[in-house]
Amino acid sequence: WAWRVPFLISIVLVGIGMYMRSHIDESFLFNAAQKQKKIARLPIGVVLQKCKAAIAGGFFINLVHSTYAYLSTVFIIAYGARFLGMPAAALTAGMLIANVFKLFTVPIYAYISDRIGRRPLMLGGMVVAAVYLPVLFHLVMLKSVFYFGLGICISEALVHAMMWAPEAAFTAELFPTEV
C-alpha cells in the first residue's frame, strides 16, 4: 500500500500547479485574439475538424521521442539487469547521473531551438537517435557498468534531450492561436 502514498501527496502538487496556471498570463497572441473575439467557442471541435495534420504531426513527434526514451531507459535497464546479470542498482544510478546531465542540456537545446527552429533540431535528434540506438545496445552488451553509464549519459543528455527539449513548443506551434 505504501506506493500509493506519493500519489496521495501529489494532490498538493496538483493544487500548486492549478494555482500557478490560473495566475499565469496568456500569451500576447492569445490575448489579442481574445480581444478580437477570434477564440473558438468549442476549441476541441475546431481542432478535430480542421487540424488533422497538426494532430498527426504532434502524435508522430511524441511517438518517436517517447519510443526512443522507452527503449533507451526502461527497456535497457530491464534487459541489462535481467538478461545480462548487471546490478540493477548500478544501472539505475547510471540513469540518475544521465538525468542530472540532462537538466543542463535540455535548456541549452531549447535555446538552440529558439534560434534555429524546432524542426531542424528535432529531425536532427531523430537521425542521431536512429544512428546511436544500436551503439547504445552494443555498449550495454559489453556488460560494463562504466560503459552502460557512459552510453546512457550520451543517450539521455545528448540524444533524447535534442528531441525532447523543443517538443512542447513544437506541438503547441502546430495549432492556431484560436484553439
N, CA, C and O of each residue as an XYZ file, in Angstrom:
716
protein
N       0.806     -1.203      0.000
C       0.000      0.000      0.000
C       0.843      1.259      0.000
O       0.374      2.322     -0.407
N       2.095      1.148      0.457
C       2.940      2.338      0.644
C       3.237      3.070     -0.662
O       3.481      4.276     -0.650
N       3.219      2.357     -1.783
C       3.491      3.021     -3.059
C       2.418      4.054     -3.395
O       2.645      4.929     -4.230
N       1.263      3.964     -2.760
C       0.182      4.917     -3.032
C       0.398      6.263     -2.334
O      -0.165      7.276     -2.750
N       1.200      6.273     -1.290
C       1.415      7.492     -0.501
C       1.952      8.650     -1.358
O       1.419      9.755     -1.257
N       2.982      8.447     -2.196
C       3.438      9.576     -3.025
C       2.343     10.117     -3.953
O       2.284     11.318     -4.217
N       1.483      9.227     -4.441
C       0.398      9.689     -5.301
C      -0.598     10.543     -4.517
O      -1.109     11.538     -5.033
N      -0.866     10.161     -3.294
C      -1.759     10.968     -2.463
C      -1.129     12.318     -2.128
O      -1.802     13.349     -2.126
N       0.161     12.294     -1.848
C       0.859     13.544     -1.556
C       0.882     14.450     -2.789
O       0.916     15.674     -2.660
N       0.865     13.860     -3.968
C       0.915     14.662     -5.194
C      -0.314     15.547     -5.364
O      -0.312     16.452     -6.199
N      -1.346     15.302     -4.596
C      -2.518     16.180     -4.631
C      -2.087     17.611     -4.324
O      -2.622     18.563     -4.891
N      -1.123     17.753     -3.428
C      -0.600     19.083     -3.101
C       0.041     19.707     -4.346
O      -0.168     20.885     -4.635
N       0.817     18.912     -5.073
C       1.447     19.420     -6.292
C       0.415     19.795     -7.344
O       0.581     20.794     -8.044
N      -0.636     19.015     -7.465
C      -1.706     19.342     -8.406
C      -2.333     20.680     -8.021
O      -2.592     21.519     -8.883
N      -2.572     20.873     -6.750
C      -3.133     22.145     -6.285
C      -2.218     23.317     -6.595
O      -2.676     24.367     -7.045
N      -0.922     23.139     -6.353
C       0.049     24.198     -6.654
C       0.058     24.481     -8.155
O       0.073     25.638     -8.575
N       0.050     23.427     -8.954
C       0.040     23.587    -10.407
C      -1.200     24.306    -10.899
O      -1.114     25.169    -11.773
N      -2.357     23.958    -10.343
C      -3.597     24.625    -10.750
C      -3.572     26.101    -10.349
O      -4.024     26.961    -11.106
N      -3.047     26.390     -9.165
C      -2.945     27.777     -8.722
C      -2.034     28.575     -9.656
O      -2.373     29.677    -10.086
N      -0.867     27.992     -9.959
C       0.081     28.683    -10.833
C      -0.531     28.914    -12.210
O      -0.421     30.010    -12.761
N      -1.170     27.898    -12.767
C      -1.746     28.019    -14.108
C      -2.838     29.083    -14.142
O      -2.970     29.795    -15.138
N      -3.612     29.202    -13.090
C      -4.692     30.191    -13.084
C      -4.166     31.615    -12.890
O      -4.907     32.575    -13.102
N      -2.904     31.767    -12.492
C      -2.340     33.096    -12.266
C      -1.275     33.489    -13.297
O      -0.636     34.532    -13.161
N      -1.089     32.670    -14.306
C      -0.114     32.986    -15.359
C      -0.853     33.665    -16.504
O      -1.923     33.219    -16.919
N      -0.277     34.737    -17.005
C      -0.886     35.447    -18.130
C      -0.832     34.597    -19.389
O       0.092     33.810    -19.590
N      -1.832     34.772    -20.222
C      -1.824     34.131    -21.534
C      -0.810     34.849    -22.420
O      -0.327     35.930    -22.083
N      -0.498     34.233    -23.555
C       0.459     34.849    -24.468
C      -0.142     36.109    -25.100
O      -1.358     36.304    -25.109
N       0.735     36.946    -25.621
C       0.308     38.169    -26.291
C      -0.638     37.838    -27.448
O      -1.659     38.501    -27.633
N      -0.294     36.815    -28.218
C      -1.130     36.440    -29.371
C      -2.519     35.977    -28.940
O      -3.517     36.333    -29.567
N      -2.583     35.183    -27.870
C      -3.879     34.701    -27.401
C      -4.723     35.854    -26.885
O      -5.916     35.930    -27.179
N      -4.114     36.756    -26.116
C      -4.855     37.919    -25.611
C      -5.380     38.778    -26.751
O      -6.506     39.271    -26.690
N      -4.573     38.961    -27.788
C      -5.010     39.753    -28.944
C      -6.175     39.068    -29.652
O      -7.145     39.725    -30.031
N      -6.084     37.754    -29.831
C      -7.179     37.015    -30.473
C      -8.438     37.064    -29.618
O      -9.546     37.143    -30.148
N      -8.275     37.019    -28.313
C      -9.416     37.079    -27.397
C     -10.102     38.445    -27.480
O     -11.331     38.522    -27.469
N      -9.324     39.507    -27.562
C      -9.895     40.850    -27.676
C     -10.651     41.029    -28.990
O     -11.651     41.743    -29.053
N     -10.158     40.368    -30.036
C     -10.809     40.456    -31.339
C     -11.915     39.414    -31.496
O     -12.491     39.260    -32.573
N     -12.199     38.708    -30.417
C     -13.230     37.666    -30.380
C     -13.011     36.594    -31.457
O     -13.950     36.164    -32.126
N     -11.748     36.175    -31.607
C     -11.397     35.143    -32.577
C     -11.205     33.770    -31.933
O     -10.901     32.795    -32.621
N     -11.381     33.698    -30.634
C     -11.193     32.423    -29.931
C     -12.371     31.521    -30.227
O     -13.528     31.934    -30.153
N     -12.058     30.283    -30.565
C     -13.102     29.315    -30.897
C     -13.966     29.034    -29.669
O     -13.470     28.921    -28.549
N     -15.258     28.925    -29.910
C     -16.196     28.653    -28.824
C     -15.995     27.239    -28.266
O     -16.041     27.019    -27.055
N     -15.774     26.303    -29.165
C     -15.515     24.918    -28.783
C     -14.206     24.487    -29.464
O     -14.235     23.874    -30.532
N     -13.065     24.807    -28.848
C     -11.769     24.568    -29.499
C     -11.546     23.122    -29.923
O     -11.000     22.880    -30.999
N     -11.949     22.170    -29.114
C     -11.706     20.762    -29.465
C     -12.422     20.386    -30.759
O     -11.901     19.595    -31.544
N     -13.608     20.943    -30.988
C     -14.333     20.675    -32.231
C     -13.582     21.204    -33.439
O     -13.483     20.528    -34.463
N     -13.053     22.414    -33.320
C     -12.274     23.012    -34.412
C     -11.012     22.188    -34.664
O     -10.651     21.925    -35.812
N     -10.357     21.791    -33.599
C      -9.131     21.006    -33.737
C      -9.423     19.693    -34.460
O      -8.716     19.332    -35.401
N     -10.457     18.981    -34.026
C     -10.772     17.688    -34.644
C     -11.226     17.838    -36.092
O     -11.030     16.935    -36.906
N     -11.825     18.969    -36.408
C     -12.339     19.193    -37.752
C     -11.278     19.722    -38.709
O     -11.192     19.273    -39.852
N     -10.470     20.674    -38.245
C      -9.599     21.404    -39.163
C      -8.101     21.187    -38.950
O      -7.295     21.689    -39.734
N      -7.725     20.476    -37.943
C      -6.292     20.375    -37.607
C      -5.789     18.935    -37.640
O      -4.964     18.551    -36.811
N      -6.267     18.154    -38.567
C      -5.868     16.734    -38.621
C      -4.368     16.567    -38.861
O      -3.740     15.686    -38.274
N      -3.794     17.406    -39.718
C      -2.355     17.312    -39.982
C      -1.558     17.673    -38.726
O      -0.539     17.047    -38.436
N      -2.013     18.663    -37.993
C      -1.327     19.056    -36.758
C      -1.410     17.938    -35.719
O      -0.430     17.657    -35.028
N      -2.561     17.309    -35.610
C      -2.715     16.190    -34.673
C      -1.763     15.065    -35.060
O      -1.073     14.509    -34.205
N      -1.723     14.731    -36.352
C      -0.838     13.664    -36.818
C       0.629     14.032    -36.566
O       1.415     13.186    -36.138
N       0.996     15.285    -36.827
C       2.371     15.722    -36.601
C       2.749     15.647    -35.134
O       3.830     15.169    -34.788
N       1.861     16.117    -34.274
C       2.118     16.044    -32.839
C       2.214     14.610    -32.354
O       3.070     14.280    -31.534
N       1.333     13.758    -32.864
C       1.351     12.340    -32.494
C       2.675     11.696    -32.920
O       3.305     10.985    -32.137
N       3.088     11.949    -34.158
C       4.307     11.339    -34.677
C       5.531     11.778    -33.879
O       6.349     10.946    -33.486
N       5.658     13.074    -33.642
C       6.809     13.588    -32.901
C       6.855     12.977    -31.503
O       7.917     12.556    -31.044
N       5.718     12.927    -30.832
C       5.679     12.341    -29.491
C       5.969     10.850    -29.530
O       6.637     10.323    -28.641
N       5.476     10.170    -30.547
C       5.713      8.736    -30.691
C       7.205      8.448    -30.847
O       7.734      7.538    -30.208
N       7.876      9.215    -31.686
C       9.294      8.973    -31.948
C      10.132      9.188    -30.695
O      10.896      8.308    -30.298
N       9.993     10.346    -30.077
C      10.872     10.595    -28.919
C      10.480      9.731    -27.725
O      11.346      9.357    -26.934
N       9.198      9.404    -27.575
C       8.780      8.536    -26.467
C       9.271      7.110    -26.664
O       9.688      6.459    -25.706
N       9.224      6.623    -27.889
C       9.719      5.276    -28.180
C      11.213      5.190    -27.907
O      11.693      4.243    -27.284
N      11.937      6.196    -28.385
C      13.376      6.217    -28.127
C      13.646      6.257    -26.625
O      14.495      5.523    -26.119
N      12.924      7.114    -25.922
C      13.133      7.230    -24.473
C      12.844      5.908    -23.771
O      13.593      5.498    -22.884
N      11.765      5.241    -24.162
C      11.426      3.964    -23.533
C      12.515      2.921    -23.804
O      12.982      2.254    -22.881
N      12.915      2.785    -25.063
C      13.926      1.787    -25.408
C      15.260      2.056    -24.715
O      15.944      1.127    -24.283
N      15.620      3.330    -24.614
C      16.933      3.662    -24.073
C      16.938      3.856    -22.557
O      17.972      4.202    -21.985
N      15.815      3.640    -21.910
C      15.793      3.760    -20.446
C      15.177      2.511    -19.831
O      15.897      1.646    -19.331
N      13.876      2.411    -19.863
C      13.171      1.313    -19.190
C      13.610     -0.047    -19.732
O      13.985     -0.935    -18.966
N      13.562     -0.202    -21.047
C      13.913     -1.493    -21.637
C      15.366     -1.850    -21.375
O      15.678     -2.982    -21.007
N      16.255     -0.878    -21.566
C      17.678     -1.183    -21.467
C      18.080     -1.530    -20.035
O      18.954     -2.372    -19.827
N      17.452     -0.892    -19.045
C      17.744     -1.240    -17.643
C      17.240     -2.651    -17.344
O      17.953     -3.453    -16.742
N      16.018     -2.948    -17.763
C      15.472     -4.287    -17.529
C      16.302     -5.347    -18.239
O      16.575     -6.405    -17.672
N      16.697     -5.075    -19.453
C      17.499     -6.026    -20.224
C      18.854     -6.253    -19.555
O      19.296     -7.391    -19.391
N      19.505     -5.157    -19.172
C      20.812     -5.280    -18.526
C      20.749     -6.048    -17.222
O      21.625     -6.863    -16.934
N      19.722     -5.796    -16.435
C      19.606     -6.461    -15.135
C      19.162     -7.914    -15.281
O      19.744     -8.812    -14.672
N      18.127     -8.141    -16.092
C      17.545     -9.490    -16.185
C      18.355    -10.461    -17.013
O      18.596    -11.597    -16.603
N      18.778    -10.003    -18.191
C      19.389    -10.944    -19.131
C      20.907    -10.897    -19.154
O      21.554    -11.863    -19.557
N      21.484     -9.771    -18.722
C      22.938     -9.680    -18.723
C      23.527     -9.808    -17.325
O      24.744     -9.886    -17.161
N      22.648     -9.830    -16.311
C      23.110    -10.013    -14.940
C      23.820     -8.817    -14.336
O      24.566     -8.959    -13.367
N      23.597     -7.656    -14.893
C      24.225     -6.443    -14.352
C      23.451     -5.995    -13.112
O      22.248     -6.238    -13.020
N      24.115     -5.349    -12.163
C      23.422     -4.925    -10.938
C      22.418     -3.799    -11.225
O      22.781     -2.745    -11.746
N      21.170     -4.042    -10.879
C      20.095     -3.080    -11.157
C      20.364     -1.740    -10.483
O      20.073     -0.692    -11.058
N      20.912     -1.760     -9.278
C      21.188     -0.511     -8.560
C      22.199      0.342     -9.323
O      22.062      1.564     -9.378
N      23.197     -0.285     -9.902
C      24.205      0.452    -10.676
C      23.595      1.026    -11.951
O      23.930      2.136    -12.363
N      22.697      0.261    -12.571
C      22.057      0.737    -13.800
C      21.146      1.932    -13.521
O      21.144      2.903    -14.278
N      20.382      1.860    -12.447
C      19.516      2.995    -12.119
C      20.338      4.190    -11.645
O      19.934      5.335    -11.851
N      21.479      3.942    -11.017
C      22.375      5.048    -10.642
C      22.915      5.723    -11.902
O      23.036      6.947    -11.951
N      23.237      4.925    -12.915
C      23.674      5.486    -14.197
C      22.587      6.343    -14.824
O      22.865      7.390    -15.409
N      21.356      5.891    -14.696
C      20.227      6.660    -15.231
C      20.067      7.969    -14.458
O      19.774      9.011    -15.045
N      20.257      7.910    -13.159
C      20.178      9.129    -12.349
C      21.233     10.141    -12.790
O      20.932     11.324    -12.954
N      22.445      9.687    -12.979
C      23.528     10.575    -13.419
C      23.203     11.159    -14.793
O      23.417     12.348    -15.032
N      22.690     10.326    -15.687
C      22.325     10.799    -17.028
C      21.273     11.901    -16.953
O      21.347     12.888    -17.684
N      20.306     11.730    -16.077
C      19.250     12.735    -15.966
C      19.725     14.013    -15.288
O      19.175     15.085    -15.537
N      20.737     13.912    -14.438
C      21.330     15.126    -13.877
C      21.990     15.929    -15.005
O      21.833     17.148    -15.075
N      22.723     15.248    -15.881
C      23.302     15.935    -17.043
C      22.210     16.522    -17.935
O      22.360     17.609    -18.493
N      21.121     15.788    -18.055
C      20.010     16.236    -18.902
C      19.390     17.533    -18.383
O      18.869     18.327    -19.167
N      19.444     17.752    -17.076
C      18.964     19.007    -16.501
C      19.662     20.210    -17.121
O      19.078     21.290    -17.219
N      20.899     20.027    -17.536
C      21.671     21.117    -18.124
C      21.519     21.186    -19.642
O      21.518     22.275    -20.215
N      21.391     20.034    -20.293
C      21.340     20.053    -21.759
C      19.969     20.437    -22.306
O      19.888     21.013    -23.391
N      18.902     20.138    -21.592
C      17.568     20.500    -22.090
C      17.432     22.012    -22.284
O      16.980     22.433    -23.349
N      17.799     22.844    -21.310
C      17.701     24.296    -21.566
C      18.601     24.763    -22.718
O      18.245     25.688    -23.449
N      19.753     24.131    -22.877
C      20.644     24.504    -23.972
C      19.989     24.173    -25.313
O      19.980     25.000    -26.224
N      19.441     22.962    -25.431
C      18.754     22.582    -26.668
C      17.518     23.445    -26.915
O      17.222     23.792    -28.058
N      16.801     23.791    -25.854
C      15.631     24.662    -26.018
C      16.066     26.020    -26.561
O      15.409     26.585    -27.436
N      17.158     26.533    -26.047
C      17.697     27.806    -26.535
C      18.088     27.687    -28.011
O      17.782     28.568    -28.814
N      18.754     26.607    -28.352
C      19.149     26.389    -29.748
C      17.915     26.313    -30.639
O      17.912     26.856    -31.744
N      16.865     25.639    -30.165
C      15.647     25.526    -30.980
C      14.970     26.875    -31.171
O      14.309     27.098    -32.185
N      15.127     27.780    -30.203
C      14.609     29.137    -30.368
C      15.375     29.874    -31.467
O      14.815     30.749    -32.128
N      16.634     29.533    -31.665
C      17.475     30.226    -32.650
C      17.368     29.629    -34.042
O      17.238     30.363    -35.021
N      17.422     28.297    -34.144
C      17.454     27.677    -35.479
C      16.115     27.092    -35.896
O      15.930     26.741    -37.061
N      15.179     26.981    -34.960
C      13.882     26.390    -35.254
C      13.748     25.028    -34.611
O      14.736     24.346    -34.339
N      12.507     24.647    -34.374
C      12.238     23.378    -33.698
C      12.492     22.185    -34.626
O      13.114     21.199    -34.231
N      12.006     22.292    -35.856
C      12.094     21.150    -36.774
C      13.513     20.690    -37.048
O      13.787     19.494    -36.956
N      14.436     21.600    -37.383
C      15.797     21.103    -37.653
C      16.407     20.365    -36.465
O      17.068     19.340    -36.632
N      16.179     20.894    -35.271
C      16.741     20.258    -34.087
C      16.087     18.900    -33.836
O      16.773     17.921    -33.541
N      14.777     18.843    -33.952
C      14.078     17.584    -33.694
C      14.392     16.541    -34.758
O      14.606     15.373    -34.435
N      14.421     16.948    -36.015
C      14.764     15.999    -37.078
C      16.208     15.531    -36.932
O      16.511     14.358    -37.147
N      17.093     16.451    -36.566
C      18.477     16.057    -36.294
C      18.550     15.065    -35.147
O      19.308     14.097    -35.203
N      17.763     15.305    -34.107
C      17.717     14.378    -32.986
C      17.219     13.001    -33.391
O      17.709     11.986    -32.896
N      16.245     12.968    -34.295
C      15.730     11.675    -34.774
C      16.800     10.903    -35.543
O      16.941      9.691    -35.379
N      17.542     11.606    -36.374
C      18.612     10.955    -37.144
C      19.694     10.449    -36.193
O      20.149      9.312    -36.312
N      20.105     11.299    -35.249
C      21.128     10.895    -34.279
C      20.631      9.700    -33.455
O      21.394      8.773    -33.182
N      19.358      9.724    -33.063
C      18.794      8.617    -32.279
C      18.825      7.313    -33.073
O      19.163      6.263    -32.526
N      18.477      7.373    -34.355
C      18.478      6.168    -35.190
C      19.888      5.598    -35.325
O      20.070      4.381    -35.358
N      20.872      6.469    -35.402
C      22.260      6.020    -35.515
C      22.790      5.541    -34.162
O      23.529      4.559    -34.096
N      22.414      6.230    -33.094
C      23.002      5.950    -31.785
C      22.395      4.741    -31.070
O      23.095      4.073    -30.310
N      21.130      4.448    -31.290
C      20.490      3.354    -30.545
C      21.250      2.031    -30.681
O      21.458      1.361    -29.669
N      21.674      1.622    -31.883
C      22.472      0.380    -31.958
C      23.807      0.490    -31.205
O      24.285     -0.497    -30.646
N      24.400      1.674    -31.190
C      25.643      1.888    -30.442
C      25.385      1.697    -28.950
O      26.174      1.062    -28.249
N      24.271      2.256    -28.472
C      23.914      2.106    -27.058
C      23.733      0.626    -26.705
O      24.223      0.172    -25.670
N      23.040     -0.118    -27.550
C      22.845     -1.542    -27.277
C      24.186     -2.276    -27.268
O      24.390     -3.182    -26.460
N      25.093     -1.894    -28.153
C      26.421     -2.503    -28.163
C      27.159     -2.214    -26.855
O      27.790     -3.106    -26.288
N      27.081     -0.973    -26.377
C      27.731     -0.621    -25.111
C      27.157     -1.430    -23.945
O      27.897     -1.860    -23.060
N      25.848     -1.632    -23.947
C      25.213     -2.416    -22.879
C      25.647     -3.878    -22.955
O      25.853     -4.525    -21.928
N      25.783     -4.386    -24.161
C      26.177     -5.791    -24.330
C      27.598     -6.064    -23.808
O      27.970     -7.220    -23.608
N      28.380     -5.020    -23.591
C      29.718     -5.199    -23.022
C      29.668     -5.588    -21.542
O      30.679     -5.985    -20.963
N      28.480     -5.469    -20.935
C      28.249     -5.841    -19.528
C      29.133     -5.058    -18.564
O      29.520     -5.564    -17.510
N      29.439     -3.859    -18.924
C      30.271     -2.999    -18.077
C      29.396     -1.870    -17.544
O      28.741     -1.169    -18.316
N      29.387     -1.699    -16.240
C      28.607     -0.619    -15.640
C      29.125      0.731    -16.129
O      28.342      1.654    -16.354
N      30.434      0.846    -16.292
C      31.006      2.108    -16.785
C      30.484      2.430    -18.187
O      30.021      3.542    -18.439
N      30.560      1.457    -19.095
C      30.106      1.715    -20.470
C      28.595      1.908    -20.533
O      28.095      2.673    -21.359
N      27.875      1.217    -19.664
C      26.427      1.461    -19.588
C      26.180      2.910    -19.182
O      25.387      3.611    -19.811
N      26.859      3.355    -18.131
C      26.689      4.729    -17.657
C      27.052      5.753    -18.721
O      26.335      6.732    -18.927
N      28.165      5.518    -19.389
C      28.591      6.419    -20.460
C      27.550      6.439    -21.577
O      27.153      7.502    -22.056
N      27.121      5.261    -21.977
C      26.140      5.161    -23.063
C      24.816      5.812    -22.719
O      24.221      6.488    -23.557
N      24.353      5.618    -21.504
C      23.058      6.177    -21.110
C      23.161      7.686    -20.919
O      22.194      8.405    -21.171
N      24.318      8.178    -20.476
C      24.503      9.635    -20.362
C      24.452     10.289    -21.741
O      23.816     11.329    -21.913
N      25.104      9.697    -22.699
C      25.042     10.222    -24.069
C      23.619     10.137    -24.592
O      23.109     11.081    -25.195
N      22.983      8.995    -24.356
C      21.626      8.777    -24.850
C      20.633      9.785    -24.298
O      19.868     10.382    -25.055
N      20.637      9.976    -22.998
C      19.653     10.861    -22.365
C      20.017     12.328    -22.513
O      19.214     13.134    -22.982
N      21.240     12.668    -22.109
C      21.622     14.080    -22.026
C      21.883     14.708    -23.388
O      21.700     15.915    -23.550
N      22.303     13.923    -24.361
C      22.612     14.499    -25.669
C      21.582     14.142    -26.736
O      21.103     15.020    -27.455
N      21.241     12.868    -26.843
C      20.374     12.430    -27.943
C      18.897     12.704    -27.640
O      18.238     13.427    -28.387
N      18.379     12.136    -26.560
C      16.947     12.313    -26.273
C      16.616     13.774    -25.992
O      15.574     14.266    -26.426
N      17.474     14.458    -25.283
C      17.224     15.874    -24.970
C      17.080     16.709    -26.231
O      16.345     17.696    -26.238
N      17.775     16.325    -27.300
C      17.694     17.057    -28.556
C      16.277     17.017    -29.138
O      15.825     17.984    -29.752
N      15.591     15.907    -28.944
C      14.211     15.784    -29.432
C      13.212     16.307    -28.413
O      12.198     16.898    -28.783
N      13.490     16.095    -27.143
C      12.526     16.380    -26.087
C      12.447     17.859    -25.731
O      11.360     18.368    -25.458
N      13.580     18.559    -25.730
C      13.597     19.964    -25.307
C      12.647     20.842    -26.125
O      11.902     21.626    -25.537
N      12.644     20.742    -27.449
C      11.751     21.613    -28.219
C      10.351     21.038    -28.448
O       9.512     21.684    -29.075
N      10.098     19.831    -27.944
C       8.851     19.128    -28.283
C       7.589     19.857    -27.844
O       6.645     19.950    -28.628
N       7.537     20.370    -26.639
C       6.309     21.018    -26.159
C       6.003     22.263    -26.975
O       4.857     22.485    -27.367
N       7.026     23.083    -27.236
C       6.814     24.285    -28.045
C       6.433     23.905    -29.470
O       5.555     24.526    -30.068
N       7.092     22.883    -30.012
C       6.782     22.429    -31.372
C       5.326     22.006    -31.486
O       4.626     22.403    -32.417
N       4.876     21.197    -30.534
C       3.490     20.705    -30.574
C       2.502     21.858    -30.456
O       1.512     21.900    -31.187
N       2.754     22.790    -29.549
C       1.853     23.939    -29.397
C       1.813     24.779    -30.668
O       0.756     25.283    -31.049
N       2.952     24.928    -31.317
C       3.033     25.755    -32.520
C       2.364     25.111    -33.728
O       2.167     25.779    -34.744
N       2.013     23.841    -33.645
C       1.299     23.185    -34.750
C      -0.134     23.702    -34.898
O      -0.721     23.623    -35.978
N      -0.688     24.225    -33.815
C      -2.091     24.610    -33.782
C      -2.241     26.132    -33.803
O      -1.399     26.850    -33.263
N      -3.317     26.619    -34.429
C      -3.533     28.070    -34.455
C      -3.881     28.604    -33.066
O      -4.391     27.875    -32.215
N      -3.597     29.879    -32.854
C      -3.823     30.521    -31.571
C      -5.279     30.403    -31.133
O      -5.558     30.275    -29.941
N      -6.195     30.444    -32.072
C      -7.621     30.453    -31.749
C      -8.084     29.199    -31.002
O      -9.125     29.216    -30.345
N      -7.322     28.125    -31.102
C      -7.726     26.882    -30.434
C      -6.718     26.494    -29.353
O      -6.892     25.475    -28.684
